[in-house]
Amino acid sequence: MHPDLSPHLHSEECNLVINLLKNCQKEHSFLRFFGHCNDLDREMQKCLKKEYQENRAKSQAHAEEMRRKLINASKHTES
């Protein structure tokens, strides 16, 4: 199962692969069950995984920065 494939949620690179996969599945509605579009599906999964990992790293960095700010603010109020 894939995450939401809405274009506004993904990079241009992933949107291109998503559209290619959708077109392949549309054009080969029967052959897709026999693996005709599997290469595009794997490519899309790699792209989505890369995006997820990048977003996760950004979120972790932001959380660490917020923790640092909170700790510094509490040290200043205690002094």
PDB file with SEQRES, HELIX, SHEET and CRYST1 records, atoms N, CA, C and O in Angstrom:
SEQRES   1 A   79  MET HIS PRO ASP LEU SER PRO HIS LEU HIS SER GLU GLU          
SEQRES   2 A   79  CYS ASN LEU VAL ILE ASN LEU LEU LYS ASN CYS GLN LYS          
SEQRES   3 A   79  GLU HIS SER PHE LEU ARG PHE PHE GLY HIS CYS ASN ASP          
SEQRES   4 A   79  LEU ASP ARG GLU MET GLN LYS CYS LEU LYS LYS GLU TYR          
SEQRES   5 A   79  GLN GLU ASN ARG ALA LYS SER GLN ALA HIS ALA GLU GLU          
SEQRES   6 A   79  MET ARG ARG LYS LEU ILE ASN ALA SER LYS HIS THR GLU          
SEQRES   7 A   79  SER                                                          
HELIX    1 AA1 PRO A    7  LEU A    9  5                                   3    
HELIX    2 AA2 GLU A   12  GLU A   27  1                                  16    
HELIX    3 AA3 LEU A   31  PHE A   34  5                                   4    
HELIX    4 AA4 ASN A   38  GLU A   78  1                                  41    
CRYST1    1.000    1.000    1.000  90.00  90.00  90.00 P 1           1          
ATOM      1  N   MET A   1       0.841  -1.176   0.000  1.00  0.00           N  
ATOM      2  CA  MET A   1       0.000   0.000   0.000  1.00  0.00           C  
ATOM      3  C   MET A   1       0.886   1.238   0.000  1.00  0.00           C  
ATOM      4  O   MET A   1       1.860   1.317   0.749  1.00  0.00           O  
ATOM      5  N   HIS A   2       0.546   2.180  -0.828  1.00  0.00           N  
ATOM      6  CA  HIS A   2       1.326   3.407  -0.946  1.00  0.00           C  
ATOM      7  C   HIS A   2       0.718   4.501  -0.085  1.00  0.00           C  
ATOM      8  O   HIS A   2      -0.466   4.463   0.250  1.00  0.00           O  
ATOM      9  N   PRO A   3       1.551   5.482   0.269  1.00  0.00           N  
ATOM     10  CA  PRO A   3       0.977   6.653   0.933  1.00  0.00           C  
ATOM     11  C   PRO A   3       0.166   7.457  -0.083  1.00  0.00           C  
ATOM     12  O   PRO A   3       0.103   7.101  -1.260  1.00  0.00           O  
ATOM     13  N   ASP A   4      -0.433   8.512   0.368  1.00  0.00           N  
ATOM     14  CA  ASP A   4      -1.209   9.377  -0.523  1.00  0.00           C  
ATOM     15  C   ASP A   4      -0.305   9.870  -1.654  1.00  0.00           C  
ATOM     16  O   ASP A   4       0.772  10.405  -1.392  1.00  0.00           O  
ATOM     17  N   LEU A   5      -0.725   9.699  -2.888  1.00  0.00           N  
ATOM     18  CA  LEU A   5       0.091  10.059  -4.048  1.00  0.00           C  
ATOM     19  C   LEU A   5      -0.306  11.400  -4.649  1.00  0.00           C  
ATOM     20  O   LEU A   5      -0.016  11.662  -5.817  1.00  0.00           O  
ATOM     21  N   SER A   6      -0.958  12.243  -3.877  1.00  0.00           N  
ATOM     22  CA  SER A   6      -1.341  13.566  -4.368  1.00  0.00           C  
ATOM     23  C   SER A   6      -0.099  14.362  -4.747  1.00  0.00           C  
ATOM     24  O   SER A   6       0.900  14.327  -4.028  1.00  0.00           O  
ATOM     25  N   PRO A   7      -0.149  15.082  -5.870  1.00  0.00           N  
ATOM     26  CA  PRO A   7       1.038  15.780  -6.368  1.00  0.00           C  
ATOM     27  C   PRO A   7       1.609  16.830  -5.410  1.00  0.00           C  
ATOM     28  O   PRO A   7       2.822  17.039  -5.383  1.00  0.00           O  
ATOM     29  N   HIS A   8       0.764  17.484  -4.634  1.00  0.00           N  
ATOM     30  CA  HIS A   8       1.269  18.549  -3.766  1.00  0.00           C  
ATOM     31  C   HIS A   8       2.064  18.012  -2.574  1.00  0.00           C  
ATOM     32  O   HIS A   8       2.682  18.791  -1.849  1.00  0.00           O  
ATOM     33  N   LEU A   9       2.057  16.713  -2.365  1.00  0.00           N  
ATOM     34  CA  LEU A   9       2.764  16.117  -1.232  1.00  0.00           C  
ATOM     35  C   LEU A   9       4.170  15.629  -1.585  1.00  0.00           C  
ATOM     36  O   LEU A   9       4.939  15.259  -0.698  1.00  0.00           O  
ATOM     37  N   HIS A  10       4.506  15.627  -2.869  1.00  0.00           N  
ATOM     38  CA  HIS A  10       5.765  15.016  -3.287  1.00  0.00           C  
ATOM     39  C   HIS A  10       6.572  15.953  -4.172  1.00  0.00           C  
ATOM     40  O   HIS A  10       6.064  16.942  -4.700  1.00  0.00           O  
ATOM     41  N   SER A  11       7.849  15.606  -4.316  1.00  0.00           N  
ATOM     42  CA  SER A  11       8.757  16.384  -5.158  1.00  0.00           C  
ATOM     43  C   SER A  11       8.418  16.167  -6.637  1.00  0.00           C  
ATOM     44  O   SER A  11       7.677  15.252  -6.997  1.00  0.00           O  
ATOM     45  N   GLU A  12       8.975  17.023  -7.467  1.00  0.00           N  
ATOM     46  CA  GLU A  12       8.761  16.894  -8.920  1.00  0.00           C  
ATOM     47  C   GLU A  12       9.291  15.558  -9.430  1.00  0.00           C  
ATOM     48  O   GLU A  12       8.684  14.928 -10.296  1.00  0.00           O  
ATOM     49  N   GLU A  13      10.420  15.138  -8.890  1.00  0.00           N  
ATOM     50  CA  GLU A  13      11.020  13.869  -9.302  1.00  0.00           C  
ATOM     51  C   GLU A  13      10.068  12.700  -9.020  1.00  0.00           C  
ATOM     52  O   GLU A  13       9.849  11.848  -9.881  1.00  0.00           O  
ATOM     53  N   CYS A  14       9.517  12.669  -7.828  1.00  0.00           N  
ATOM     54  CA  CYS A  14       8.600  11.574  -7.475  1.00  0.00           C  
ATOM     55  C   CYS A  14       7.286  11.697  -8.244  1.00  0.00           C  
ATOM     56  O   CYS A  14       6.712  10.687  -8.649  1.00  0.00           O  
ATOM     57  N   ASN A  15       6.813  12.908  -8.445  1.00  0.00           N  
ATOM     58  CA  ASN A  15       5.580  13.090  -9.213  1.00  0.00           C  
ATOM     59  C   ASN A  15       5.725  12.555 -10.632  1.00  0.00           C  
ATOM     60  O   ASN A  15       4.782  11.987 -11.183  1.00  0.00           O  
ATOM     61  N   LEU A  16       6.899  12.735 -11.221  1.00  0.00           N  
ATOM     62  CA  LEU A  16       7.143  12.220 -12.569  1.00  0.00           C  
ATOM     63  C   LEU A  16       7.031  10.692 -12.576  1.00  0.00           C  
ATOM     64  O   LEU A  16       6.373  10.118 -13.444  1.00  0.00           O  
ATOM     65  N   VAL A  17       7.673  10.042 -11.610  1.00  0.00           N  
ATOM     66  CA  VAL A  17       7.637   8.577 -11.545  1.00  0.00           C  
ATOM     67  C   VAL A  17       6.219   8.088 -11.233  1.00  0.00           C  
ATOM     68  O   VAL A  17       5.771   7.085 -11.787  1.00  0.00           O  
ATOM     69  N   ILE A  18       5.522   8.792 -10.353  1.00  0.00           N  
ATOM     70  CA  ILE A  18       4.140   8.422 -10.016  1.00  0.00           C  
ATOM     71  C   ILE A  18       3.263   8.481 -11.256  1.00  0.00           C  
ATOM     72  O   ILE A  18       2.470   7.572 -11.500  1.00  0.00           O  
ATOM     73  N   ASN A  19       3.399   9.551 -12.044  1.00  0.00           N  
ATOM     74  CA  ASN A  19       2.597   9.686 -13.266  1.00  0.00           C  
ATOM     75  C   ASN A  19       2.938   8.615 -14.296  1.00  0.00           C  
ATOM     76  O   ASN A  19       2.052   8.096 -14.975  1.00  0.00           O  
ATOM     77  N   LEU A  20       4.233   8.282 -14.411  1.00  0.00           N  
ATOM     78  CA  LEU A  20       4.620   7.207 -15.332  1.00  0.00           C  
ATOM     79  C   LEU A  20       4.005   5.881 -14.906  1.00  0.00           C  
ATOM     80  O   LEU A  20       3.535   5.114 -15.747  1.00  0.00           O  
ATOM     81  N   LEU A  21       4.006   5.608 -13.611  1.00  0.00           N  
ATOM     82  CA  LEU A  21       3.406   4.367 -13.105  1.00  0.00           C  
ATOM     83  C   LEU A  21       1.902   4.348 -13.361  1.00  0.00           C  
ATOM     84  O   LEU A  21       1.357   3.339 -13.808  1.00  0.00           O  
ATOM     85  N   LYS A  22       1.240   5.456 -13.080  1.00  0.00           N  
ATOM     86  CA  LYS A  22      -0.211   5.511 -13.317  1.00  0.00           C  
ATOM     87  C   LYS A  22      -0.533   5.300 -14.790  1.00  0.00           C  
ATOM     88  O   LYS A  22      -1.482   4.590 -15.122  1.00  0.00           O  
ATOM     89  N   ASN A  23       0.248   5.911 -15.670  1.00  0.00           N  
ATOM     90  CA  ASN A  23       0.028   5.734 -17.114  1.00  0.00           C  
ATOM     91  C   ASN A  23       0.275   4.291 -17.537  1.00  0.00           C  
ATOM     92  O   ASN A  23      -0.470   3.743 -18.348  1.00  0.00           O  
ATOM     93  N   CYS A  24       1.316   3.680 -16.992  1.00  0.00           N  
ATOM     94  CA  CYS A  24       1.618   2.281 -17.317  1.00  0.00           C  
ATOM     95  C   CYS A  24       0.462   1.383 -16.880  1.00  0.00           C  
ATOM     96  O   CYS A  24       0.039   0.500 -17.627  1.00  0.00           O  
ATOM     97  N   GLN A  25      -0.043   1.608 -15.674  1.00  0.00           N  
ATOM     98  CA  GLN A  25      -1.142   0.785 -15.181  1.00  0.00           C  
ATOM     99  C   GLN A  25      -2.426   1.016 -15.973  1.00  0.00           C  
ATOM    100  O   GLN A  25      -3.241   0.108 -16.139  1.00  0.00           O  
ATOM    101  N   LYS A  26      -2.592   2.244 -16.459  1.00  0.00           N  
ATOM    102  CA  LYS A  26      -3.776   2.560 -17.254  1.00  0.00           C  
ATOM    103  C   LYS A  26      -3.695   1.914 -18.643  1.00  0.00           C  
ATOM    104  O   LYS A  26      -4.675   1.354 -19.135  1.00  0.00           O  
ATOM    105  N   GLU A  27      -2.507   2.002 -19.270  1.00  0.00           N  
ATOM    106  CA  GLU A  27      -2.330   1.469 -20.616  1.00  0.00           C  
ATOM    107  C   GLU A  27      -2.266  -0.061 -20.634  1.00  0.00           C  
ATOM    108  O   GLU A  27      -2.670  -0.692 -21.610  1.00  0.00           O  
ATOM    109  N   HIS A  28      -1.765  -0.641 -19.567  1.00  0.00           N  
ATOM    110  CA  HIS A  28      -1.586  -2.099 -19.512  1.00  0.00           C  
ATOM    111  C   HIS A  28      -2.408  -2.662 -18.351  1.00  0.00           C  
ATOM    112  O   HIS A  28      -1.870  -3.264 -17.421  1.00  0.00           O  
ATOM    113  N   SER A  29      -3.693  -2.457 -18.427  1.00  0.00           N  
ATOM    114  CA  SER A  29      -4.573  -2.821 -17.321  1.00  0.00           C  
ATOM    115  C   SER A  29      -4.547  -4.316 -16.999  1.00  0.00           C  
ATOM    116  O   SER A  29      -4.802  -4.700 -15.858  1.00  0.00           O  
ATOM    117  N   PHE A  30      -4.250  -5.145 -17.961  1.00  0.00           N  
ATOM    118  CA  PHE A  30      -4.191  -6.585 -17.703  1.00  0.00           C  
ATOM    119  C   PHE A  30      -2.759  -7.042 -17.421  1.00  0.00           C  
ATOM    120  O   PHE A  30      -2.530  -7.841 -16.513  1.00  0.00           O  
ATOM    121  N   LEU A  31      -1.795  -6.536 -18.198  1.00  0.00           N  
ATOM    122  CA  LEU A  31      -0.400  -6.976 -18.042  1.00  0.00           C  
ATOM    123  C   LEU A  31       0.208  -6.531 -16.716  1.00  0.00           C  
ATOM    124  O   LEU A  31       1.181  -7.126 -16.253  1.00  0.00           O  
ATOM    125  N   ARG A  32      -0.351  -5.501 -16.105  1.00  0.00           N  
ATOM    126  CA  ARG A  32       0.198  -5.028 -14.832  1.00  0.00           C  
ATOM    127  C   ARG A  32       0.096  -6.112 -13.758  1.00  0.00           C  
ATOM    128  O   ARG A  32       0.892  -6.133 -12.819  1.00  0.00           O  
ATOM    129  N   PHE A  33      -0.876  -7.006 -13.893  1.00  0.00           N  
ATOM    130  CA  PHE A  33      -1.010  -8.099 -12.930  1.00  0.00           C  
ATOM    131  C   PHE A  33       0.091  -9.140 -13.084  1.00  0.00           C  
ATOM    132  O   PHE A  33       0.296  -9.968 -12.196  1.00  0.00           O  
ATOM    133  N   PHE A  34       0.788  -9.100 -14.192  1.00  0.00           N  
ATOM    134  CA  PHE A  34       1.888 -10.023 -14.444  1.00  0.00           C  
ATOM    135  C   PHE A  34       3.241  -9.336 -14.347  1.00  0.00           C  
ATOM    136  O   PHE A  34       4.243  -9.862 -14.831  1.00  0.00           O  
ATOM    137  N   GLY A  35       3.275  -8.164 -13.725  1.00  0.00           N  
ATOM    138  CA  GLY A  35       4.544  -7.501 -13.441  1.00  0.00           C  
ATOM    139  C   GLY A  35       5.033  -6.532 -14.491  1.00  0.00           C  
ATOM    140  O   GLY A  35       6.195  -6.130 -14.453  1.00  0.00           O  
ATOM    141  N   HIS A  36       4.196  -6.147 -15.416  1.00  0.00           N  
ATOM    142  CA  HIS A  36       4.636  -5.251 -16.487  1.00  0.00           C  
ATOM    143  C   HIS A  36       5.103  -3.896 -15.955  1.00  0.00           C  
ATOM    144  O   HIS A  36       6.030  -3.312 -16.517  1.00  0.00           O  
ATOM    145  N   CYS A  37       4.502  -3.391 -14.910  1.00  0.00           N  
ATOM    146  CA  CYS A  37       4.821  -2.060 -14.374  1.00  0.00           C  
ATOM    147  C   CYS A  37       5.632  -2.127 -13.081  1.00  0.00           C  
ATOM    148  O   CYS A  37       5.756  -1.121 -12.382  1.00  0.00           O  
ATOM    149  N   ASN A  38       6.179  -3.283 -12.758  1.00  0.00           N  
ATOM    150  CA  ASN A  38       6.879  -3.452 -11.491  1.00  0.00           C  
ATOM    151  C   ASN A  38       8.123  -2.578 -11.357  1.00  0.00           C  
ATOM    152  O   ASN A  38       8.420  -2.088 -10.267  1.00  0.00           O  
ATOM    153  N   ASP A  39       8.853  -2.379 -12.457  1.00  0.00           N  
ATOM    154  CA  ASP A  39      10.061  -1.553 -12.379  1.00  0.00           C  
ATOM    155  C   ASP A  39       9.714  -0.119 -11.987  1.00  0.00           C  
ATOM    156  O   ASP A  39      10.403   0.487 -11.167  1.00  0.00           O  
ATOM    157  N   LEU A  40       8.661   0.413 -12.566  1.00  0.00           N  
ATOM    158  CA  LEU A  40       8.230   1.771 -12.208  1.00  0.00           C  
ATOM    159  C   LEU A  40       7.736   1.823 -10.768  1.00  0.00           C  
ATOM    160  O   LEU A  40       7.955   2.809 -10.065  1.00  0.00           O  
ATOM    161  N   ASP A  41       7.075   0.768 -10.336  1.00  0.00           N  
ATOM    162  CA  ASP A  41       6.588   0.710  -8.958  1.00  0.00           C  
ATOM    163  C   ASP A  41       7.761   0.714  -7.979  1.00  0.00           C  
ATOM    164  O   ASP A  41       7.720   1.414  -6.967  1.00  0.00           O  
ATOM    165  N   ARG A  42       8.785  -0.048  -8.267  1.00  0.00           N  
ATOM    166  CA  ARG A  42       9.971  -0.081  -7.400  1.00  0.00           C  
ATOM    167  C   ARG A  42      10.668   1.276  -7.378  1.00  0.00           C  
ATOM    168  O   ARG A  42      11.117   1.737  -6.329  1.00  0.00           O  
ATOM    169  N   GLU A  43      10.754   1.904  -8.540  1.00  0.00           N  
ATOM    170  CA  GLU A  43      11.377   3.226  -8.628  1.00  0.00           C  
ATOM    171  C   GLU A  43      10.588   4.243  -7.802  1.00  0.00           C  
ATOM    172  O   GLU A  43      11.175   5.077  -7.112  1.00  0.00           O  
ATOM    173  N   MET A  44       9.267   4.170  -7.875  1.00  0.00           N  
ATOM    174  CA  MET A  44       8.421   5.075  -7.100  1.00  0.00           C  
ATOM    175  C   MET A  44       8.617   4.826  -5.605  1.00  0.00           C  
ATOM    176  O   MET A  44       8.712   5.774  -4.824  1.00  0.00           O  
ATOM    177  N   GLN A  45       8.678   3.562  -5.206  1.00  0.00           N  
ATOM    178  CA  GLN A  45       8.878   3.242  -3.795  1.00  0.00           C  
ATOM    179  C   GLN A  45      10.211   3.780  -3.282  1.00  0.00           C  
ATOM    180  O   GLN A  45      10.292   4.285  -2.163  1.00  0.00           O  
ATOM    181  N   LYS A  46      11.259   3.671  -4.108  1.00  0.00           N  
ATOM    182  CA  LYS A  46      12.566   4.211  -3.713  1.00  0.00           C  
ATOM    183  C   LYS A  46      12.498   5.723  -3.542  1.00  0.00           C  
ATOM    184  O   LYS A  46      13.041   6.274  -2.585  1.00  0.00           O  
ATOM    185  N   CYS A  47      11.830   6.384  -4.471  1.00  0.00           N  
ATOM    186  CA  CYS A  47      11.715   7.836  -4.418  1.00  0.00           C  
ATOM    187  C   CYS A  47      10.919   8.270  -3.187  1.00  0.00           C  
ATOM    188  O   CYS A  47      11.317   9.207  -2.496  1.00  0.00           O  
ATOM    189  N   LEU A  48       9.814   7.607  -2.911  1.00  0.00           N  
ATOM    190  CA  LEU A  48       8.993   7.950  -1.747  1.00  0.00           C  
ATOM    191  C   LEU A  48       9.741   7.680  -0.445  1.00  0.00           C  
ATOM    192  O   LEU A  48       9.607   8.430   0.522  1.00  0.00           O  
ATOM    193  N   LYS A  49      10.524   6.614  -0.426  1.00  0.00           N  
ATOM    194  CA  LYS A  49      11.322   6.305   0.767  1.00  0.00           C  
ATOM    195  C   LYS A  49      12.373   7.383   1.003  1.00  0.00           C  
ATOM    196  O   LYS A  49      12.597   7.806   2.137  1.00  0.00           O  
ATOM    197  N   LYS A  50      13.017   7.826  -0.077  1.00  0.00           N  
ATOM    198  CA  LYS A  50      14.023   8.883   0.037  1.00  0.00           C  
ATOM    199  C   LYS A  50      13.387  10.168   0.567  1.00  0.00           C  
ATOM    200  O   LYS A  50      13.948  10.830   1.440  1.00  0.00           O  
ATOM    201  N   GLU A  51      12.214  10.515   0.037  1.00  0.00           N  
ATOM    202  CA  GLU A  51      11.499  11.695   0.531  1.00  0.00           C  
ATOM    203  C   GLU A  51      11.153  11.561   2.007  1.00  0.00           C  
ATOM    204  O   GLU A  51      11.325  12.506   2.777  1.00  0.00           O  
ATOM    205  N   TYR A  52      10.670  10.397   2.399  1.00  0.00           N  
ATOM    206  CA  TYR A  52      10.288  10.150   3.781  1.00  0.00           C  
ATOM    207  C   TYR A  52      11.500  10.321   4.705  1.00  0.00           C  
ATOM    208  O   TYR A  52      11.406  10.954   5.757  1.00  0.00           O  
ATOM    209  N   GLN A  53      12.629   9.753   4.300  1.00  0.00           N  
ATOM    210  CA  GLN A  53      13.827   9.842   5.121  1.00  0.00           C  
ATOM    211  C   GLN A  53      14.327  11.286   5.229  1.00  0.00           C  
ATOM    212  O   GLN A  53      14.780  11.707   6.293  1.00  0.00           O  
ATOM    213  N   GLU A  54      14.246  12.044   4.129  1.00  0.00           N  
ATOM    214  CA  GLU A  54      14.652  13.444   4.171  1.00  0.00           C  
ATOM    215  C   GLU A  54      13.736  14.251   5.095  1.00  0.00           C  
ATOM    216  O   GLU A  54      14.211  15.062   5.890  1.00  0.00           O  
ATOM    217  N   ASN A  55      12.430  14.027   4.989  1.00  0.00           N  
ATOM    218  CA  ASN A  55      11.475  14.733   5.847  1.00  0.00           C  
ATOM    219  C   ASN A  55      11.673  14.355   7.309  1.00  0.00           C  
ATOM    220  O   ASN A  55      11.561  15.204   8.194  1.00  0.00           O  
ATOM    221  N   ARG A  56      11.961  13.106   7.560  1.00  0.00           N  
ATOM    222  CA  ARG A  56      12.187  12.651   8.929  1.00  0.00           C  
ATOM    223  C   ARG A  56      13.439  13.301   9.517  1.00  0.00           C  
ATOM    224  O   ARG A  56      13.436  13.717  10.675  1.00  0.00           O  
ATOM    225  N   ALA A  57      14.499  13.387   8.728  1.00  0.00           N  
ATOM    226  CA  ALA A  57      15.734  14.015   9.201  1.00  0.00           C  
ATOM    227  C   ALA A  57      15.500  15.496   9.508  1.00  0.00           C  
ATOM    228  O   ALA A  57      15.987  16.008  10.516  1.00  0.00           O  
ATOM    229  N   LYS A  58      14.753  16.182   8.638  1.00  0.00           N  
ATOM    230  CA  LYS A  58      14.429  17.595   8.887  1.00  0.00           C  
ATOM    231  C   LYS A  58      13.624  17.752  10.166  1.00  0.00           C  
ATOM    232  O   LYS A  58      13.875  18.663  10.956  1.00  0.00           O  
ATOM    233  N   SER A  59      12.661  16.871  10.370  1.00  0.00           N  
ATOM    234  CA  SER A  59      11.822  16.929  11.555  1.00  0.00           C  
ATOM    235  C   SER A  59      12.642  16.677  12.816  1.00  0.00           C  
ATOM    236  O   SER A  59      12.453  17.354  13.827  1.00  0.00           O  
ATOM    237  N   GLN A  60      13.549  15.708  12.760  1.00  0.00           N  
ATOM    238  CA  GLN A  60      14.394  15.423  13.915  1.00  0.00           C  
ATOM    239  C   GLN A  60      15.310  16.593  14.232  1.00  0.00           C  
ATOM    240  O   GLN A  60      15.514  16.918  15.402  1.00  0.00           O  
ATOM    241  N   ALA A  61      15.866  17.230  13.208  1.00  0.00           N  
ATOM    242  CA  ALA A  61      16.724  18.384  13.416  1.00  0.00           C  
ATOM    243  C   ALA A  61      15.932  19.541  14.036  1.00  0.00           C  
ATOM    244  O   ALA A  61      16.421  20.224  14.936  1.00  0.00           O  
ATOM    245  N   HIS A  62      14.725  19.748  13.553  1.00  0.00           N  
ATOM    246  CA  HIS A  62      13.872  20.799  14.097  1.00  0.00           C  
ATOM    247  C   HIS A  62      13.519  20.508  15.558  1.00  0.00           C  
ATOM    248  O   HIS A  62      13.535  21.415  16.390  1.00  0.00           O  
ATOM    249  N   ALA A  63      13.206  19.263  15.872  1.00  0.00           N  
ATOM    250  CA  ALA A  63      12.868  18.882  17.242  1.00  0.00           C  
ATOM    251  C   ALA A  63      14.066  19.091  18.169  1.00  0.00           C  
ATOM    252  O   ALA A  63      13.908  19.564  19.295  1.00  0.00           O  
ATOM    253  N   GLU A  64      15.236  18.747  17.706  1.00  0.00           N  
ATOM    254  CA  GLU A  64      16.442  18.940  18.516  1.00  0.00           C  
ATOM    255  C   GLU A  64      16.693  20.426  18.773  1.00  0.00           C  
ATOM    256  O   GLU A  64      17.062  20.812  19.883  1.00  0.00           O  
ATOM    257  N   GLU A  65      16.499  21.240  17.772  1.00  0.00           N  
ATOM    258  CA  GLU A  65      16.657  22.694  17.929  1.00  0.00           C  
ATOM    259  C   GLU A  65      15.644  23.236  18.941  1.00  0.00           C  
ATOM    260  O   GLU A  65      15.986  24.064  19.785  1.00  0.00           O  
ATOM    261  N   MET A  66      14.411  22.772  18.853  1.00  0.00           N  
ATOM    262  CA  MET A  66      13.386  23.228  19.802  1.00  0.00           C  
ATOM    263  C   MET A  66      13.721  22.779  21.224  1.00  0.00           C  
ATOM    264  O   MET A  66      13.507  23.538  22.170  1.00  0.00           O  
ATOM    265  N   ARG A  67      14.240  21.564  21.392  1.00  0.00           N  
ATOM    266  CA  ARG A  67      14.653  21.086  22.721  1.00  0.00           C  
ATOM    267  C   ARG A  67      15.758  21.972  23.290  1.00  0.00           C  
ATOM    268  O   ARG A  67      15.730  22.343  24.464  1.00  0.00           O  
ATOM    269  N   ARG A  68      16.739  22.308  22.432  1.00  0.00           N  
ATOM    270  CA  ARG A  68      17.838  23.171  22.860  1.00  0.00           C  
ATOM    271  C   ARG A  68      17.320  24.533  23.309  1.00  0.00           C  
ATOM    272  O   ARG A  68      17.762  25.066  24.327  1.00  0.00           O  
ATOM    273  N   LYS A  69      16.389  25.091  22.554  1.00  0.00           N  
ATOM    274  CA  LYS A  69      15.825  26.394  22.913  1.00  0.00           C  
ATOM    275  C   LYS A  69      15.086  26.321  24.239  1.00  0.00           C  
ATOM    276  O   LYS A  69      15.216  27.220  25.070  1.00  0.00           O  
ATOM    277  N   LEU A  70      14.311  25.262  24.447  1.00  0.00           N  
ATOM    278  CA  LEU A  70      13.591  25.095  25.703  1.00  0.00           C  
ATOM    279  C   LEU A  70      14.527  24.950  26.885  1.00  0.00           C  
ATOM    280  O   LEU A  70      14.297  25.536  27.942  1.00  0.00           O  
ATOM    281  N   ILE A  71      15.582  24.169  26.708  1.00  0.00           N  
ATOM    282  CA  ILE A  71      16.553  23.977  27.792  1.00  0.00           C  
ATOM    283  C   ILE A  71      17.257  25.293  28.112  1.00  0.00           C  
ATOM    284  O   ILE A  71      17.436  25.627  29.283  1.00  0.00           O  
ATOM    285  N   ASN A  72      17.657  26.040  27.087  1.00  0.00           N  
ATOM    286  CA  ASN A  72      18.319  27.321  27.295  1.00  0.00           C  
ATOM    287  C   ASN A  72      17.373  28.313  27.961  1.00  0.00           C  
ATOM    288  O   ASN A  72      17.789  29.078  28.831  1.00  0.00           O  
ATOM    289  N   ALA A  73      16.114  28.307  27.564  1.00  0.00           N  
ATOM    290  CA  ALA A  73      15.147  29.231  28.151  1.00  0.00           C  
ATOM    291  C   ALA A  73      14.923  28.884  29.625  1.00  0.00           C  
ATOM    292  O   ALA A  73      14.808  29.781  30.460  1.00  0.00           O  
ATOM    293  N   SER A  74      14.861  27.606  29.945  1.00  0.00           N  
ATOM    294  CA  SER A  74      14.638  27.225  31.348  1.00  0.00           C  
ATOM    295  C   SER A  74      15.881  27.541  32.194  1.00  0.00           C  
ATOM    296  O   SER A  74      15.741  27.869  33.372  1.00  0.00           O  
ATOM    297  N   LYS A  75      17.061  27.453  31.640  1.00  0.00           N  
ATOM    298  CA  LYS A  75      18.276  27.801  32.379  1.00  0.00           C  
ATOM    299  C   LYS A  75      18.316  29.298  32.678  1.00  0.00           C  
ATOM    300  O   LYS A  75      18.750  29.702  33.757  1.00  0.00           O  
ATOM    301  N   HIS A  76      17.870  30.114  31.739  1.00  0.00           N  
ATOM    302  CA  HIS A  76      17.859  31.569  31.945  1.00  0.00           C  
ATOM    303  C   HIS A  76      16.834  31.994  32.977  1.00  0.00           C  
ATOM    304  O   HIS A  76      17.071  32.951  33.714  1.00  0.00           O  
ATOM    305  N   THR A  77      15.709  31.316  33.052  1.00  0.00           N  
ATOM    306  CA  THR A  77      14.665  31.674  34.026  1.00  0.00           C  
ATOM    307  C   THR A  77      15.053  31.235  35.426  1.00  0.00           C  
ATOM    308  O   THR A  77      14.657  31.866  36.406  1.00  0.00           O  
ATOM    309  N   GLU A  78      15.834  30.148  35.533  1.00  0.00           N  
ATOM    310  CA  GLU A  78      16.258  29.684  36.842  1.00  0.00           C  
ATOM    311  C   GLU A  78      17.353  30.560  37.432  1.00  0.00           C  
ATOM    312  O   GLU A  78      17.467  30.664  38.653  1.00  0.00           O  
ATOM    313  N   SER A  79      18.144  31.181  36.599  1.00  0.00           N  
ATOM    314  CA  SER A  79      19.272  32.000  37.067  1.00  0.00           C  
ATOM    315  C   SER A  79      18.851  33.312  37.641  1.00  0.00           C  
ATOM    316  O   SER A  79      19.697  34.097  38.070  1.00  0.00           O  
TER     317      SER A  79                                                      
END                                                                             
